Every structure is written in C-alpha cells, then in structure tokens.
C-alpha cells in the first residue's frame, strides 16, 4: 500500500461501529506513507475497532519524513491492535514533525505485540511528538515474550507522553530479551502518569534491558497522586543509564 509523496491525505473512519481491519497471516506487507505532508487518520468516536496484523512476517509501516501526522483514536471503545506472533515488524516515524497520536478518553485499549521478534519502533529525530492516552480506562500494552525490541526516541524534541488520569494501565515487557529504549539527546521530554490508578509496569525476567536518557534536557517524569503503582524488574539484567 503505497501513499508515499502524498500531500493532504485524509483517511476518515470516524463515528464507525464494528470496524475490523484484518491483515493477519500476511507475509511481506509494506505500508508506505513516507514523505507525506498533512496526513490525518481519523478513527475517533469508533466502537469495537479491531486492527489485526497477527501472525504477519516482514511488516513494514513507514511514516518517515512525514509532516503534520495526526492519528486520532480518541473517544474510542474496545480498541484492539493485534501484532502478536509477528516477525520483523518495523514501524518508522523517523524525521517526522508534529506527530500527534491521540488515544484519549478511550476504554478497553489493548495493544498486543506479544511473541514478536525483531520489533523496531523508530521515532528518532522527531519534533513536537505528542502521545495522548489521558483519561483512558483498561489500557493493556503487551510486549511480553518479545525478542529484540528497540524503541528509538533519540534526538527528539518536545516529546510529551500523557497517561494522566488513566485507570488500570498494564504495560507488560516480561520475558523480553534485548530490549533497548533510547531517549538520548532528547529535549523537553515529559512523561505524565499523574492521577493514575492501578498502574503495573512489568519487566520481570527481562535480559539486556537498556534504558538510555543520556544527554537529555528538561526530563520530567510525573507519577504524582498515583495509587497502586507496581514496577517489577525482578530477575532482570538491567543496565540503566541516566
């Protein structure tokens, strides 16, 4: 699916019920939106949205060198994004300006990357990145049993990740090998978990976990007024650089 070098692309699925997008059991799927300006993907006010890429090999989603990318899933109920049992998944948002991913006011958000090998999520050299999960209930992000997970936010400016007022948030990285989260040379990094209840971040039984915030300016990580916060690094070989 090639949308590269496109300007003013608007994909509108808003106010849709029971939308199922099934790419499962697909090999060599390439979705190319690179060098696109003013890309707006609107799934807002959608109920029962299921995006299934499970059991897919060589999935490449390319949004690189895109300006004004807005992905709107706000006010969505029962959003399930399934990438489980996927090999060689590459999600490229590098060199993107004004990236806004809005999942706010979403209930029952499940993002499943479990049993995935060679997962690379690249947001490097991105400016004005805003990821909004605020006022979300029952959010489950599952990266368990994943090998070679690389999340690259390096050289990013004005990055805001908002999980505030979220209930029952579970981020599972357990039994993951070779996980690298790179935030180095990032300016104005704000991660807001304030007023969150029942937050569980599980890195247990993880090997070669590297979390790099080196040369970061204006790093703000806010867990204020959070109840039932559990961060589990048990049996982890951890190398943390700050």
QUIFENMO-V414051 format. One line per field, one symbol per residue. psi: psi as a letter, one per 40 degrees, with the letter a starting at -180 (. if undefined). burial: # if it has 9 or more other C-alpha atoms within 8 Angstrom, else .. A space follows every 50 residues. Layout:
# QUIFENMO-V414051
psi: ???
burial: ???
This chain:
# QUIFENMO-V414051
psi: hheifiifhhhheifiifhhhheifiifhhhheifhifhhhheifhifhh hheifhifhhhheifhifhhhheifhifhhhheifhifhhhheifhifhh hheifhifhhhheifhifhhhheifhifhhhheifhifhhhheifhifhh hheifhifhhhheifhifhhhheifhighhhheifhifhhhheifhifhh hheifhifhhhhfifhifhhhhfifhifhhhhfifhghhhh.
burial: ..####.###..####.###..####.####################### ################################################## ################################################## ################################################## ##############.##.##.##..##.##.##..#......
